[in-house]
Amino acid sequence: MTRTDAQARAEDVARAAYGKLIAMLASRTGDIIAAEDALADAFVAALKTWPDRGIPDRPEAWLLTVAKNRRIDQARRDARLVITDEANDMADAYATEPEGTELDERLKLMFVCAHPAIDAAVRTPLMLQTVLGLEAEQIAQAYLLNPATMAQRLVRAKKKIKSAGIPFVVPDPDAYPERMVAVLEAVYGAYAVDWLDGEGDLSHEAFFLSSILAELAPENPEALGLAALIGFIEARRDARLADGVLVPVPEQDVELWDQPLIERSVSMLTAASHKRTHGSLPGRFELEAAIQSVHAARTVTGRTDWRALSQLYAGLMRAYPSIGGAVSRAAVVAEDAGPAEGLRMLDVIEFDRLDAYQPFHAVRARCLAELGQTADAAEAYAKAISMCSDRPSRLWLEKKFDALRKKMS
């Protein structure tokens, strides 16, 4: 085995089990920073050992054991740590798989990150890093923050978990409401990271976690709504790319959609609506799942109900305004009422940093092109392409841009 193979395998394990390993390493001491350091050392050891000795049968358990040994070594050097506690946390050196647990360890860590003692603004970013392994720079980009600022906030939060002695357990159901929102946000954020490009390891993980959360809190409409939302999107996985190029949802072949998963998602969305108290409004995830259910209905009706989508986006923007929702609403309105109306909707968006939001330029380009304003459309497509960070979307934009240039010549 080459070093490259070992690195690829270690990265696979990191994507699949990072949060679970961190949770196992930090559960006794509450020291997430030390757990991250120990796991990083274990990955370095894997890169040195695996090329010569081969990949262990249970690489996840191998990493856990090595990381725990690193923690023991650290405990012996650091008088502030209680060595006996560390020793009790040790894994069997010959273990072939991590200790069994009734509930996924990542969820325990997520609920720790969502504890009321942690600043509400950093709960979801903390989960994205500690549980799902995102870099501070990736998270900062999603939150439109300076990476150094985000990194400082994350470190402070990890120190708070240790100093406050927050237990690594799933709280009683009574505590779900105050923590569940941040947990659901983190799971959806993780799904959004790689749902489109690549193999989608993190999105598979998020899909799995959303299903567990729905089982854990079957009375929570938003937990059910998130599971439905991700389920609807996941059902289109085989149809969303053609030769590596994005295929927009209205143009996808519905025969490639996973119909059983769509039906499961419809059931979850229905259950979510039944769990809401009388007169209460649907939550963000329930509304977004309802939007996806309209797309899914094309498997039955053969058409997309743009008017229904327009109304749902209007409701979403009233209750949960966001820059993404505003631009998506304009795109839907352009299909329902025409490109001129879509363009008008784009012009009245008032969110900060709109000019730095790539989908805004993509939707604007499409509206302008349909209105025959080809020079302005070409300029907008060029800007959208220059800002696009995922390859399938960029290839689709380039395809549209090339077609427009042929039309202009």
Secondary structure, 3 states (H helix, E strand, C coil): CCHHHHHHHHHHHHHHHHHHHHHHHHCCCCCHHHHHHHHHHHHHHHHHHHHHHCCCCCHHHHHHHHHHHHHHHHHHHCCCCCHHHHHHCCCCCCCCCCCCCCCCHHHHHHHHHCCCCCCHHHHHHHHHHHCCCCCHHHHHHHCCCCHHHHHHHHHHHHHHHHHHCCCCCCCCHHHHHHHHHHHHHHHHHHHHHHCCCCCCHHHHHHHHHHHHHHHHCCCCHHHHHHHHHHHHHHCCHHHCEECCEECCHHHCCHHHCCHHHHHHHHHHHHHHHHHCCCCCCCCHHHHHHHHHHHHHCHHHHCCCCHHHHHHHHHHHHHHCCCHHHHHHHHHHHHHHHCHHHHHHHHHCCCCCCHHHCHHHHHHHHHHHHHCCCHHHHHHHHHHHHHHCCCHHHHHHHHHHHHHHHHHHC
